[in-house]
C-alpha cells in the first residue's frame, strides 16, 4: 500500500487520493498534532471539515487519524526508551546472580514496599541491592531512585525486547505511559457503522477496535430478547443470579485471538461478534464493554458521545481523547435533544413509592428516605401546577434566570454557593424563624443530594446487595432519578452559564398503557397486547434551546473534536451555535464536475404532454399517475445502477404503486430494476405509545437498504436488470 507524507505523518492509503482527500487528511493531522506540545488553554483543538458526498471522506478520516495515532504511539515509545536508556543498560549489565537475587527477593521487596507506601503514601522509591561488582544498579544520587516494582516492570520490558517480542514490549510500555488517545468515531446509526467498517477493511491499519451497542444489537439470550420491555432488568436478574450462561462465558470473546490484530475477525462488526457469541455461548454485549477498555478505535452512534446519561452508563470518559463525528449536519438538533428531558408525575410518584418502601424495610434507610423526600417535593410542585391545567392544550411556562432558580429552590436543588446559602438562611431565620429540621432540608444542595443518589446507585448496582435485598431500585427508578439530576445539572452548568437557554413547560399529555389479552396472560410470550387510553398525566418538560450545552463537555474535555459532513456550511454560525472555537476549518471542492456530470431541473410535462402537477386533485387523476409512472420507467431504461424516487407522502407513494401494479407498469419496472419500497413505519408507531415502537420494523428497513445496495452492484445483476429503484 502506497504511503504519503502529510504534515509530517506517513499516511498509508489504498488508492491514489484526490487532491480534496489530501487536503482533508492534512487538516485532520494538523488538528490532532496541535496538542503534541500542550497549549496553556484547557480547551482542545477542534475542527469543522466539510467534504462533499462521494469524495472518500470516511476513508480519509480513518487513514489520517489512525496514521497520527500510530505515530503518536511510536513517538511515546521512543521517548520512554530514551528516558529509561540508563536503567535499561544497567539491567542488561547485571550479572546473572544479581538477577536471580532480585527475583528471589522480589516478593519480600514488594511486600516491604507496599507496607512502606501505606505508611507513607508519598514514598515511591526503594533502595535496590548492590550488584556483585560493587557498583550500584540504581541511578546516580542526583536522580530519584526507582521503586523496586517500577524497576521490575522495566526489567520485564527489557527481557521482551531482548527476546524479540517487540509488540508485547510496546504494549507494556504504553500501559506504563497510559495508552494512546482513543479515537471515537461517531455516526448517526449502526447501519452507517457497517459502512465505516467496510472502509476500515480497505486500509492497512489494524487498531484494536470496539463497536458500542445496546442489548438490542448484541444480546444472544432468547429469554432477554423476547422481553420487549425491561430487557435490562431481565438481563441484570439473570446475570446477578449467575443464570446466564452467555454472561459467564463472555471473557472467551474478550480473549479471542480472532478479534485481535492479525486474527480472522481483526476488523469486525456487530454481526461478527454476535455470530461468535452464538458459536461460543458467550455474551457479545458484555464482551464489547470489556473490549472497549483497551480499544484504540471506538465506533458508535454519536448520541452515545453527546448524551450524558449514556456516557455515564457505559461509562465513557472523553478526557484527552479524540472524537470524530461523521455526518454531523444535524449535530445541533442532536445536542438540543440530548440535553432535553421529559419526566411524568406518575414516574416520579412510582420512584418515590419505591424509595419509601425500601426505607420502611430499613434498607439504607437514611439514603432512601432523603431521596424519597426529594422526589415528594418535586411531585408536590407538579401537582400544584396541575391545578391550572384543564386540558392537554393548557401549559405553564417557566423561563429566565429568576423563574428557573425559584423552581430549583422549590425542589431544594438550588445551586447557590455556601456563602450565598448562609446569607439566605440568615434572612429566613431572622424573618420567620427556622427550626433545625427545616434548616437541614433547605441545606440539601444539589451537590449533596447528588452524592446521596450516587450512594444509592452504587448500592443498587452491587450484585451482592441484589442477592441479599431483592428489592433494590429498579432500572426504571434509576433512570428517572438520573434524568432529574442530569437535567438540573445542565441548567446550573458552569455557574449557570446556560440557564437562559432552558425552558421548563408543565402540561398534560394523553397516556397509553398496554393491556394483555386473556389468551396471552401467563404464557411469557406470544400474548396479544392492546393499548388503551389512560387518564391524562402531568408532565415536566425541560427543554434545552441551545446545542452549546451538550457540546460544552465535548469541547472542554477532549483533545480534539472533528465535525465532518457534506453539508456544514456556513461554518461560522455553526461554530457560534455550538459555543466552540474551531481552530481548523475546511470546505472541500466537489470531486464531481458539476458542469458535465450533474444536471438539476424541474420537469413540468410528462409523456403525452400531461402536466405533472402533484396537487391533491391532480395527483388523484389516472392520467397524472400513468404519466408519472411512464416517466420513471423511461428514466430507469436509460439510467444504470441506482435510481431514488422520493414522494411527498406515504399516501401518495402507496397510491402510485397501487395504480402501477394494476396497469402492469410495476412489472415493467421490476424487469429492469430491483424495486424496493420504504416501509410505512409511521403507521406502526401511531398505534402505540412513544418509545414502544416495534424495533423489528427498523431491522426490516435495514434489510431493505441492504437489498438496494446489493442491486446497484454490477456483479449482482441478473435477468437483464441494470440496478435498483428505491421508492421513499
C-alpha positions as CSV (number, residue, x, y, z in Angstrom):
1,X,0.0,0.0,0.0
2,X,1.4,3.4,-1.0
3,X,2.4,5.8,1.7
4,X,2.1,9.6,1.5
5,X,3.8,12.0,3.9
6,X,1.2,14.6,5.0
7,X,2.1,17.2,7.6
8,X,5.0,15.1,8.9
9,X,3.0,11.9,9.2
10,X,3.3,8.9,6.9
11,X,-0.3,8.0,5.8
12,X,-0.9,4.7,4.0
13,X,-3.7,5.0,1.6
14,X,-5.3,2.2,-0.6
15,X,-5.8,4.3,-3.7
16,X,-4.3,7.4,-5.3
17,X,-6.0,10.1,-3.3
18,X,-7.9,13.0,-4.8
19,X,-6.5,16.5,-4.0
20,X,-9.5,17.1,-1.8
21,X,-8.6,13.9,0.2
22,X,-5.0,15.0,0.7
23,X,-6.2,18.4,1.8
24,X,-8.7,16.9,4.2
25,X,-6.2,14.5,5.7
26,X,-3.8,17.4,6.1
27,X,-6.4,19.3,8.1
28,X,-7.1,16.3,10.3
29,X,-3.4,15.7,11.1
30,X,-2.9,19.4,11.8
31,X,-5.8,19.3,14.3
32,X,-4.6,16.2,16.1
33,X,-1.0,17.1,16.2
34,X,-1.6,20.6,17.7
35,X,-1.5,19.4,21.3
36,X,1.5,17.2,21.0
37,X,3.0,20.3,22.6
38,X,0.2,21.1,25.0
39,X,-1.2,24.6,25.0
40,X,-1.9,26.7,28.1
41,X,-5.6,26.5,27.5
42,X,-7.6,23.7,28.9
43,X,-9.6,23.6,25.7
44,X,-8.7,21.1,22.9
45,X,-8.0,21.9,19.3
46,X,-11.2,21.4,17.2
47,X,-12.1,21.3,13.5
48,X,-15.0,21.6,11.2
49,X,-14.3,19.9,7.9
50,X,-16.8,19.9,5.0
51,X,-16.3,17.3,2.3
52,X,-18.9,16.5,-0.3
53,X,-20.6,13.1,-0.5
54,X,-18.6,10.8,-2.8
55,X,-15.2,12.4,-2.0
56,X,-14.0,9.5,0.1
57,X,-14.4,11.3,3.3
58,X,-14.7,8.3,5.7
59,X,-11.6,6.6,4.2
60,X,-9.7,9.8,4.6
61,X,-10.8,10.3,8.2
62,X,-9.8,6.8,9.2
63,X,-6.5,6.8,7.3
64,X,-5.3,10.2,8.7
65,X,-6.5,9.7,12.3
66,X,-5.0,6.2,12.6
67,X,-1.8,7.3,10.9
68,X,-1.5,10.0,13.5
69,X,-2.3,7.6,16.3
70,X,0.3,5.2,15.1
71,X,3.0,7.9,15.0
72,X,1.9,9.2,18.5
73,X,2.3,5.7,19.8
74,X,5.8,5.2,18.2
75,X,6.9,8.6,19.5
76,X,5.8,7.9,23.0
77,X,7.6,4.5,23.0
78,X,10.8,6.1,21.6
79,X,10.7,8.8,24.3
80,X,10.1,6.2,27.0
81,X,13.2,4.2,25.8
82,X,15.3,7.4,25.7
83,X,14.2,8.3,29.3
84,X,15.0,4.8,30.6
85,X,18.1,4.2,28.5
86,X,20.4,4.3,31.5
87,X,18.5,1.9,33.7
88,X,17.9,-0.4,30.8
89,X,21.6,-0.5,30.2
90,X,22.3,-1.2,33.9
91,X,19.8,-4.1,33.9
92,X,21.4,-5.6,30.8
93,X,24.8,-5.4,32.5
94,X,23.7,-7.1,35.7
95,X,25.4,-10.5,36.4
96,X,23.1,-13.5,36.4
97,X,23.4,-13.9,40.2
98,X,22.1,-10.4,40.8
99,X,19.1,-11.1,38.5
100,X,18.4,-14.3,40.4
101,X,18.7,-12.5,43.7
102,X,16.3,-9.8,42.5
103,X,13.8,-12.4,41.5
104,X,14.2,-14.4,44.8
105,X,13.8,-11.3,46.9
106,X,11.1,-9.8,44.7
107,X,8.2,-10.9,46.7
108,X,9.6,-9.7,50.0
109,X,10.7,-6.4,48.5
110,X,7.2,-5.8,47.0
111,X,5.6,-6.5,50.3
112,X,8.0,-4.2,52.2
113,X,7.5,-1.5,49.6
114,X,3.7,-1.8,49.8
115,X,3.9,-1.6,53.5
116,X,6.1,1.5,53.3
117,X,3.7,3.1,50.8
118,X,0.8,2.5,53.1
119,X,2.6,4.2,56.0
120,X,4.0,7.0,53.7
121,X,1.8,7.4,50.6
122,X,4.2,9.9,49.1
123,X,7.1,7.4,49.1
124,X,7.7,5.9,45.6
125,X,11.3,4.7,46.0
126,X,13.1,1.7,47.3
127,X,16.8,1.1,47.9
128,X,17.9,-1.6,45.5
129,X,20.5,-4.3,46.2
130,X,24.1,-3.7,45.1
131,X,25.4,-5.7,42.2
132,X,28.1,-8.3,42.7
133,X,30.7,-6.0,41.1
134,X,30.1,-3.5,43.9
135,X,28.6,-0.8,41.7
136,X,25.1,0.4,42.5
137,X,22.4,-0.6,40.0
138,X,20.4,2.4,40.9
139,X,20.6,5.8,39.1
140,X,23.0,8.5,40.2
141,X,22.4,10.1,43.6
142,X,21.2,13.2,41.9
143,X,18.2,11.3,40.4
144,X,15.3,9.9,42.5
145,X,15.8,6.1,42.8
146,X,13.3,3.8,41.1
147,X,10.9,1.8,43.2
148,X,11.5,-2.0,43.2
149,X,8.2,-2.5,41.4
150,X,9.0,0.0,38.7
151,X,12.4,-1.5,38.1
152,X,10.9,-5.0,37.8
153,X,8.4,-3.7,35.2
154,X,11.3,-2.2,33.2
155,X,13.3,-5.4,33.5
156,X,10.3,-7.3,32.1
157,X,10.2,-4.9,29.1
158,X,13.9,-5.3,28.6
159,X,13.5,-9.1,28.6
160,X,10.8,-8.8,25.9
161,X,12.9,-6.6,23.7
162,X,15.9,-8.9,24.0
163,X,13.8,-11.9,23.0
164,X,12.4,-10.0,20.0
165,X,8.9,-9.6,21.4
166,X,8.6,-6.1,20.2
167,X,4.8,-5.9,20.1
168,X,4.4,-7.2,23.6
169,X,7.2,-4.8,24.8
170,X,5.4,-1.8,23.1
171,X,2.1,-2.8,24.7
172,X,3.8,-3.0,28.1
173,X,5.4,0.5,27.6
174,X,2.1,2.0,26.6
175,X,0.5,0.5,29.6
176,X,3.0,2.4,31.8
177,X,2.5,5.6,29.8
178,X,-1.2,5.4,30.0
179,X,-2.0,4.3,26.4
180,X,-2.7,6.3,23.3
181,X,-5.7,8.6,23.0
182,X,-8.7,6.6,21.9
183,X,-10.3,7.7,18.6
184,X,-14.1,7.8,19.0
185,X,-15.7,7.6,15.5
186,X,-19.4,8.6,15.8
187,X,-22.0,8.1,13.1
188,X,-25.8,8.7,13.1
189,X,-26.8,5.0,13.1
190,X,-25.4,1.5,13.5
191,X,-26.1,0.9,9.8
192,X,-23.6,3.6,8.9
193,X,-21.1,1.9,11.3
194,X,-21.2,-1.1,8.9
195,X,-20.1,1.2,6.1
196,X,-17.2,2.6,8.2
197,X,-16.1,-0.9,9.0
198,X,-16.1,-1.7,5.2
199,X,-13.8,1.4,4.7
200,X,-11.5,0.4,7.6
201,X,-11.0,-3.0,5.9
202,X,-9.6,-1.2,2.8
203,X,-6.8,0.4,4.9
204,X,-3.6,-1.2,6.2
205,X,-4.4,-0.1,9.8
206,X,-5.4,-2.7,12.3
207,X,-6.0,-1.0,15.6
208,X,-7.8,-2.7,18.5
209,X,-11.4,-1.8,17.7
210,X,-14.7,-1.8,19.6
211,X,-18.3,-1.2,18.4
212,X,-20.6,0.0,21.2
213,X,-24.2,-1.0,21.0
214,X,-27.2,-1.9,23.1
215,X,-28.7,-5.2,24.2
216,X,-31.0,-4.9,21.1
217,X,-27.9,-5.3,18.9
218,X,-25.8,-7.6,20.9
219,X,-27.9,-9.9,23.3
220,X,-28.0,-13.5,22.3
221,X,-30.1,-14.8,25.2
222,X,-33.6,-15.5,23.9
223,X,-35.3,-15.0,27.3
224,X,-34.0,-11.4,27.3
225,X,-34.6,-10.7,23.6
226,X,-38.2,-11.9,24.0
227,X,-38.8,-9.1,26.5
228,X,-40.0,-6.1,24.5
229,X,-39.8,-4.0,27.7
230,X,-37.4,-4.2,30.7
231,X,-34.7,-6.0,28.8
232,X,-32.1,-4.5,31.1
233,X,-33.9,-5.7,34.3
234,X,-34.2,-9.2,32.9
235,X,-30.6,-9.3,31.9
236,X,-29.5,-8.0,35.3
237,X,-31.7,-10.6,37.1
238,X,-30.1,-13.5,35.1
239,X,-26.6,-12.1,35.5
240,X,-26.8,-11.3,39.2
241,X,-28.1,-14.8,40.0
242,X,-25.5,-16.4,37.7
243,X,-28.2,-17.9,35.5
244,X,-27.0,-16.6,32.1
245,X,-24.5,-19.0,30.5
246,X,-23.6,-16.4,28.0
247,X,-22.6,-13.8,30.6
248,X,-20.5,-16.5,32.4
249,X,-18.5,-17.1,29.2
250,X,-18.2,-13.5,27.9
251,X,-14.4,-13.4,28.6
252,X,-13.9,-16.1,25.9
253,X,-14.9,-13.4,23.4
254,X,-12.8,-10.8,25.0
255,X,-9.7,-13.0,24.9
256,X,-10.4,-14.5,21.5
257,X,-7.3,-14.1,19.2
258,X,-9.6,-13.9,16.2
259,X,-10.7,-10.3,17.0
260,X,-7.1,-9.2,17.7
261,X,-4.9,-7.6,15.0
262,X,-3.9,-10.5,12.7
263,X,-6.9,-12.6,13.6
264,X,-9.7,-13.7,11.2
265,X,-12.0,-11.0,12.6
266,X,-9.4,-8.3,13.3
267,X,-11.8,-5.8,11.8
268,X,-15.2,-6.9,13.0
269,X,-18.7,-5.5,13.1
270,X,-21.7,-6.2,15.3
271,X,-22.9,-9.2,13.3
272,X,-19.5,-10.8,13.5
273,X,-19.4,-10.6,17.3
274,X,-23.0,-11.8,17.6
275,X,-22.1,-14.8,15.4
276,X,-19.1,-15.6,17.6
277,X,-21.3,-15.2,20.7
278,X,-23.7,-17.9,19.3
279,X,-20.8,-20.2,18.4
280,X,-19.0,-19.9,21.8
281,X,-22.1,-19.4,24.0
282,X,-20.7,-16.1,25.1
283,X,-22.3,-12.7,25.6
284,X,-21.3,-10.1,22.9
285,X,-22.8,-7.3,24.9
286,X,-20.6,-7.6,28.0
287,X,-17.7,-8.6,25.9
288,X,-17.9,-5.4,23.9
289,X,-17.9,-3.4,27.2
290,X,-14.7,-5.2,28.2
291,X,-13.1,-4.9,24.8
292,X,-13.9,-1.1,24.9
293,X,-11.4,-0.6,27.8
294,X,-8.4,-1.4,25.7
295,X,-9.7,-0.3,22.3
296,X,-7.8,2.2,20.2
297,X,-10.7,2.9,17.8
298,X,-14.3,3.0,19.1
299,X,-17.2,3.1,16.7
300,X,-20.6,4.1,18.0
301,X,-23.7,6.3,17.1
302,X,-22.7,9.8,18.2
303,X,-25.6,10.2,20.6
304,X,-23.5,7.8,22.8
305,X,-20.9,10.6,23.0
306,X,-23.4,13.5,23.3
307,X,-25.9,12.1,25.8
308,X,-24.5,12.4,29.4
309,X,-26.7,9.6,30.7
310,X,-25.4,7.1,28.1
311,X,-21.8,8.3,28.7
312,X,-22.3,7.6,32.4
313,X,-24.0,4.2,31.9
314,X,-21.2,2.7,29.8
315,X,-19.1,4.6,31.1
316,X,-17.3,6.8,28.5
317,X,-14.6,9.2,29.7
318,X,-13.6,11.5,26.9
319,X,-10.9,13.3,28.7
320,X,-7.9,13.9,26.3
321,X,-9.5,11.6,23.7
322,X,-10.2,12.2,20.0
323,X,-13.8,12.5,18.9
324,X,-14.8,12.4,15.2
325,X,-18.4,13.0,14.4
326,X,-19.3,12.0,10.8
327,X,-22.4,13.1,9.1
328,X,-22.6,15.9,11.6
329,X,-25.0,18.1,9.7
330,X,-27.7,17.6,12.3
331,X,-25.4,17.8,15.4
332,X,-27.2,20.9,16.6
333,X,-30.6,19.1,16.8
334,X,-29.0,16.1,18.5
335,X,-27.3,18.2,21.1
336,X,-30.5,20.0,21.9
337,X,-32.4,16.8,22.1
338,X,-29.9,15.0,24.3
339,X,-30.0,18.0,26.8
340,X,-33.8,18.0,27.0
341,X,-35.8,15.8,29.4
342,X,-39.4,14.7,29.9
343,X,-40.4,13.3,33.2
344,X,-44.0,12.5,34.1
345,X,-45.7,12.8,37.5
346,X,-46.6,9.0,37.6
347,X,-42.9,8.2,37.1
348,X,-41.9,10.5,40.0
349,X,-44.6,9.0,42.2
350,X,-43.6,5.5,41.3
351,X,-40.0,6.2,42.1
352,X,-40.9,7.9,45.4
353,X,-43.0,4.9,46.4
354,X,-40.2,2.6,45.7
355,X,-37.8,4.6,47.7
356,X,-40.3,4.8,50.6
357,X,-40.8,1.1,50.6
358,X,-37.1,0.5,50.8
359,X,-36.7,3.0,53.7
360,X,-39.5,1.2,55.6
361,X,-37.6,-2.1,55.1
362,X,-34.6,-0.4,56.8
363,X,-32.5,-0.9,53.6
364,X,-30.1,2.1,53.8
365,X,-33.0,4.0,55.3
366,X,-31.1,7.3,55.6
367,X,-30.3,7.4,51.9
368,X,-33.7,6.2,50.6
369,X,-35.7,8.3,53.0
370,X,-33.8,11.5,52.0
371,X,-34.3,10.8,48.3
372,X,-38.0,10.0,48.8
373,X,-38.5,13.4,50.4
374,X,-36.7,15.0,47.4
375,X,-39.0,13.4,44.9
376,X,-42.0,14.2,47.0
377,X,-41.1,17.9,46.8
378,X,-40.9,17.7,43.0
379,X,-44.2,15.8,42.9
380,X,-46.0,18.4,45.1
381,X,-44.7,21.2,42.8
382,X,-46.0,19.4,39.7
383,X,-49.3,18.7,41.4
384,X,-49.7,22.4,42.3
385,X,-49.2,23.3,38.6
386,X,-51.8,20.7,37.6
387,X,-54.5,22.8,39.2
388,X,-54.1,25.3,36.4
389,X,-54.2,22.7,33.6
390,X,-57.7,21.8,32.4
391,X,-56.8,20.1,29.1
392,X,-53.9,18.8,27.0
393,X,-53.7,22.2,25.2
394,X,-53.0,24.0,28.5
395,X,-49.5,24.5,29.7
396,X,-47.4,26.6,32.2
397,X,-44.1,28.0,31.1
398,X,-41.1,28.8,33.3
399,X,-38.1,30.6,31.7
400,X,-35.4,33.1,32.6
401,X,-33.0,33.0,35.5
402,X,-35.3,34.2,38.2
403,X,-38.2,31.7,37.4
404,X,-35.9,28.7,37.0
405,X,-33.9,29.5,40.2
406,X,-37.2,29.8,42.0
407,X,-38.3,26.4,40.6
408,X,-35.0,24.7,41.7
409,X,-35.3,26.2,45.2
410,X,-38.8,24.7,45.4
411,X,-37.1,21.4,44.6
412,X,-34.5,22.1,47.3
413,X,-31.9,21.6,44.4
414,X,-30.8,25.2,44.3
415,X,-27.2,25.8,43.0
416,X,-26.3,28.7,45.3
417,X,-22.9,28.5,46.8
418,X,-22.4,28.0,50.5
419,X,-21.8,31.7,51.4
420,X,-24.9,32.7,49.4
421,X,-26.9,30.0,51.1
422,X,-25.9,31.1,54.5
423,X,-27.0,34.6,53.8
424,X,-30.4,33.4,52.6
425,X,-30.7,31.2,55.7
426,X,-29.9,34.1,57.9
427,X,-32.7,36.2,56.2
428,X,-35.2,33.4,56.6
429,X,-34.3,32.8,60.2
430,X,-34.4,36.5,61.0
431,X,-37.8,37.0,59.3
432,X,-39.8,34.0,60.3
433,X,-37.6,31.7,62.4
434,X,-36.3,28.3,61.4
435,X,-36.2,25.1,63.2
436,X,-33.4,22.6,62.8
437,X,-35.3,20.2,60.6
438,X,-36.2,22.9,58.1
439,X,-32.6,24.2,58.1
440,X,-31.4,20.6,57.3
441,X,-33.9,20.1,54.4
442,X,-33.1,23.5,53.0
443,X,-29.4,22.8,53.1
444,X,-29.8,19.8,50.8
445,X,-27.8,21.4,48.0
446,X,-27.7,19.9,44.5
447,X,-24.2,18.6,45.2
448,X,-25.2,16.8,48.5
449,X,-28.3,15.3,47.0
450,X,-26.3,14.1,44.0
451,X,-23.9,12.4,46.4
452,X,-26.8,10.7,48.1
453,X,-28.1,9.5,44.8
454,X,-24.7,8.2,43.8
455,X,-24.5,6.2,47.0
456,X,-28.0,4.7,46.3
457,X,-26.9,3.8,42.8
458,X,-23.7,2.2,44.0
459,X,-25.7,0.2,46.5
460,X,-28.3,-0.8,43.9
461,X,-25.7,-1.9,41.3
462,X,-23.7,-4.1,43.7
463,X,-24.5,-7.7,42.8
464,X,-24.0,-8.8,46.5
465,X,-26.7,-6.4,47.6
466,X,-29.1,-7.6,44.8
467,X,-28.8,-11.1,46.1
468,X,-29.3,-10.1,49.7
469,X,-32.0,-7.4,49.1
470,X,-34.1,-8.4,46.0
471,X,-35.9,-5.1,46.4
472,X,-33.1,-2.9,45.2
473,X,-34.1,0.0,43.0
474,X,-35.5,-0.9,39.6
475,X,-33.7,0.4,36.5
476,X,-36.8,2.5,35.7
477,X,-36.5,4.4,39.0
478,X,-32.7,4.8,38.5
479,X,-33.4,6.3,35.0
480,X,-36.0,8.7,36.5
481,X,-33.6,9.9,39.2
482,X,-30.7,10.2,36.7
483,X,-32.9,12.2,34.3
484,X,-33.8,14.7,37.1
485,X,-30.3,15.2,38.3
486,X,-28.8,15.4,34.8
487,X,-31.4,18.0,33.8
488,X,-30.8,20.2,36.8
489,X,-27.0,19.9,36.4
490,X,-27.4,21.1,32.8
491,X,-29.4,24.1,33.9
492,X,-26.7,25.1,36.5
493,X,-23.7,24.1,34.4
494,X,-20.6,26.3,34.8
495,X,-22.1,28.7,37.3
496,X,-25.5,28.8,35.5
497,X,-23.8,29.9,32.2
498,X,-26.7,28.3,30.2
499,X,-29.6,28.9,32.5
500,X,-31.2,31.3,30.0
501,X,-31.1,28.6,27.3
502,X,-33.7,26.4,29.1
503,X,-37.5,26.5,29.1
504,X,-39.5,24.4,31.5
505,X,-43.0,23.5,30.4
506,X,-45.6,21.7,32.6
507,X,-48.5,20.3,30.6
508,X,-50.8,17.3,30.3
509,X,-50.4,14.5,27.8
510,X,-52.6,11.6,26.7
511,X,-51.1,8.4,28.1
512,X,-51.4,4.9,26.7
513,X,-50.9,1.7,28.6
514,X,-50.5,-1.8,27.3
515,X,-53.2,-4.4,28.3
516,X,-52.6,-8.1,27.7
517,X,-55.4,-10.1,26.4
518,X,-56.6,-13.1,28.5
519,X,-55.3,-15.5,25.9
520,X,-51.8,-14.1,26.3
521,X,-51.6,-14.0,30.1
522,X,-49.2,-16.3,31.8
523,X,-47.6,-17.5,28.7
524,X,-44.4,-15.4,28.9
525,X,-44.6,-14.6,25.2
526,X,-46.9,-14.7,22.2
527,X,-49.7,-12.9,24.1
528,X,-51.7,-10.2,22.3
529,X,-51.3,-6.6,23.6
530,X,-53.7,-3.8,23.1
531,X,-53.1,-0.2,24.0
532,X,-55.9,1.7,25.9
533,X,-56.0,5.4,26.8
534,X,-55.4,6.2,30.5
535,X,-56.3,9.5,32.3
536,X,-54.2,12.4,31.2
537,X,-50.9,12.7,33.1
538,X,-48.9,15.7,34.2
539,X,-45.5,16.1,32.5
540,X,-42.4,18.1,33.4
541,X,-40.6,19.1,30.2
542,X,-37.2,20.6,30.5
543,X,-36.3,21.8,27.0
544,X,-32.8,22.9,26.0
545,X,-32.8,25.6,23.3
546,X,-29.0,25.7,22.7
547,X,-26.7,22.9,21.4
548,X,-23.8,24.6,23.2
549,X,-24.9,23.0,26.5
550,X,-24.3,19.4,25.4
551,X,-21.3,20.4,23.3
552,X,-19.7,22.1,26.3
553,X,-18.5,18.8,27.8
554,X,-17.0,17.7,24.5
555,X,-15.1,20.8,23.7
556,X,-13.7,21.2,27.3
557,X,-12.8,17.5,28.0
558,X,-11.5,16.2,24.7
559,X,-8.1,16.6,23.0
560,X,-9.9,17.3,19.7
561,X,-13.4,17.2,18.3
562,X,-13.6,16.9,14.5
563,X,-17.0,17.5,12.8
564,X,-17.4,16.4,9.3
565,X,-20.2,16.2,6.7
566,X,-21.0,17.0,3.2
567,X,-23.2,20.0,4.3
568,X,-21.9,22.0,7.2
569,X,-21.5,25.5,5.6
570,X,-22.0,28.2,6.6
571,X,-19.4,27.3,9.3
572,X,-19.3,30.5,11.3
573,X,-23.0,30.3,12.5
574,X,-22.5,26.6,13.4
575,X,-19.4,27.4,15.5
576,X,-21.4,30.1,17.3
577,X,-24.4,27.8,17.9
578,X,-22.1,25.2,19.4
579,X,-20.3,27.8,21.5
580,X,-16.9,26.4,20.4
581,X,-13.8,27.8,18.8
582,X,-13.0,25.6,15.9
583,X,-9.3,26.3,15.2
584,X,-9.3,24.4,11.9
585,X,-11.9,24.7,9.2
586,X,-12.1,23.4,5.7
587,X,-14.6,23.4,2.8
588,X,-13.5,20.9,0.1
589,X,-14.5,21.4,-3.5
590,X,-16.6,18.8,-5.2
591,X,-14.8,15.9,-6.8
592,X,-17.7,15.8,-9.3
593,X,-17.6,18.2,-12.3
594,X,-20.9,20.0,-11.8
595,X,-20.9,21.3,-15.3
596,X,-20.6,17.9,-17.1
597,X,-21.7,15.3,-14.6
598,X,-24.7,16.8,-12.8
599,X,-28.0,18.1,-14.2
600,X,-30.6,19.6,-12.0
601,X,-34.0,20.6,-13.3
602,X,-37.8,20.6,-12.9
603,X,-39.9,18.5,-15.4
604,X,-43.3,20.1,-15.9
605,X,-44.6,17.8,-18.7
606,X,-44.7,14.0,-18.8
607,X,-45.3,11.6,-21.8
608,X,-48.2,12.7,-24.0
609,X,-47.7,16.3,-22.7
610,X,-49.5,15.5,-19.4
611,X,-49.0,18.3,-16.8
612,X,-47.1,16.9,-13.9
613,X,-48.9,18.9,-11.2
614,X,-48.8,16.9,-8.0
615,X,-51.5,18.8,-6.1
616,X,-54.0,16.7,-4.3
617,X,-56.7,17.0,-7.0
618,X,-54.3,16.4,-10.0
619,X,-52.4,13.5,-8.2
620,X,-55.7,11.6,-7.9
621,X,-56.3,11.5,-11.7
622,X,-55.2,8.4,-13.5
623,X,-53.6,10.4,-16.3
624,X,-51.2,12.0,-13.9
625,X,-50.4,8.6,-12.2
626,X,-49.8,6.9,-15.6
627,X,-47.7,9.7,-17.0
628,X,-45.5,9.8,-13.9
629,X,-45.1,6.1,-14.0
630,X,-44.1,6.1,-17.6
631,X,-41.6,8.9,-17.0
632,X,-39.9,6.9,-14.2
633,X,-39.9,3.8,-16.5
634,X,-38.2,5.8,-19.3
635,X,-35.5,7.0,-16.9
636,X,-34.9,3.5,-15.5
637,X,-34.3,2.2,-19.0
638,X,-31.7,4.9,-19.6
639,X,-30.0,5.2,-16.2
640,X,-28.0,2.3,-15.0
641,X,-27.2,1.5,-11.3
642,X,-29.4,3.2,-8.7
643,X,-32.4,5.4,-9.0
644,X,-34.0,7.1,-6.0
645,X,-37.6,8.3,-6.3
646,X,-39.0,10.5,-3.4
647,X,-42.7,11.1,-2.9
648,X,-44.1,13.9,-0.7
649,X,-46.1,11.5,1.5
650,X,-46.6,7.8,2.2
651,X,-50.2,8.0,1.0
652,X,-49.1,9.3,-2.5
653,X,-46.4,6.6,-2.7
654,X,-48.9,3.9,-1.9
655,X,-51.5,5.3,-4.3
656,X,-49.0,5.5,-7.2
657,X,-47.6,2.0,-6.6
658,X,-51.1,0.5,-6.4
659,X,-52.1,2.1,-9.7
660,X,-48.9,0.9,-11.4
661,X,-49.5,-2.6,-10.2
662,X,-53.0,-2.5,-11.7
663,X,-51.8,-1.3,-15.1
664,X,-48.8,-3.6,-15.3
665,X,-46.2,-0.8,-15.3
666,X,-44.8,-2.1,-12.0
667,X,-44.0,-5.4,-13.7
668,X,-42.1,-3.5,-16.4
669,X,-40.1,-1.6,-13.7
670,X,-39.3,-4.9,-11.9
671,X,-38.0,-6.4,-15.2
672,X,-35.4,-3.6,-15.4
673,X,-34.7,-2.8,-11.7
674,X,-34.8,-4.4,-8.3
675,X,-37.7,-2.3,-6.9
676,X,-37.5,-1.6,-3.1
677,X,-40.2,0.4,-1.3
678,X,-39.7,2.0,2.1
679,X,-42.0,0.5,4.7
680,X,-44.6,2.7,6.2
681,X,-43.1,2.8,9.7
682,X,-45.1,5.7,10.9
683,X,-48.3,3.6,10.8
684,X,-47.0,1.2,13.4
685,X,-45.7,4.0,15.5
686,X,-49.0,5.8,15.6
687,X,-50.8,2.9,17.3
688,X,-48.6,2.6,20.3
689,X,-47.1,5.0,22.9
690,X,-43.9,6.8,22.2
691,X,-40.9,4.6,22.9
692,X,-42.8,1.3,22.5
693,X,-42.5,1.0,18.7
694,X,-41.6,-2.4,17.4
695,X,-37.8,-2.5,17.0
696,X,-38.1,-5.1,14.3
697,X,-39.6,-2.6,11.9
698,X,-36.2,-0.8,11.9
699,X,-34.4,-4.1,11.2
700,X,-36.7,-4.6,8.2
701,X,-35.8,-1.2,6.9
702,X,-32.1,-2.1,7.2
703,X,-32.5,-5.3,5.3
704,X,-34.3,-3.3,2.5
705,X,-31.4,-0.9,2.3
706,X,-29.0,-3.8,2.0
707,X,-31.2,-5.2,-0.8
708,X,-31.0,-1.9,-2.6
709,X,-27.2,-1.6,-2.2
710,X,-26.7,-5.1,-3.5
711,X,-28.9,-4.4,-6.5
712,X,-26.7,-1.5,-7.7
713,X,-23.6,-3.7,-7.5
714,X,-23.0,-4.7,-11.1
715,X,-21.7,-8.2,-10.2
716,X,-25.2,-9.0,-8.8
717,X,-27.1,-8.1,-12.0
718,X,-29.2,-10.9,-13.4
719,X,-32.0,-11.4,-15.9
720,X,-31.2,-8.2,-17.8
721,X,-31.6,-5.9,-14.8
722,X,-29.4,-2.9,-14.6
723,X,-29.6,-1.7,-11.0
724,X,-32.2,-0.8,-8.3
725,X,-35.1,1.6,-7.9
726,X,-35.9,2.8,-4.4
727,X,-39.3,4.4,-3.6
728,X,-39.2,6.6,-0.5
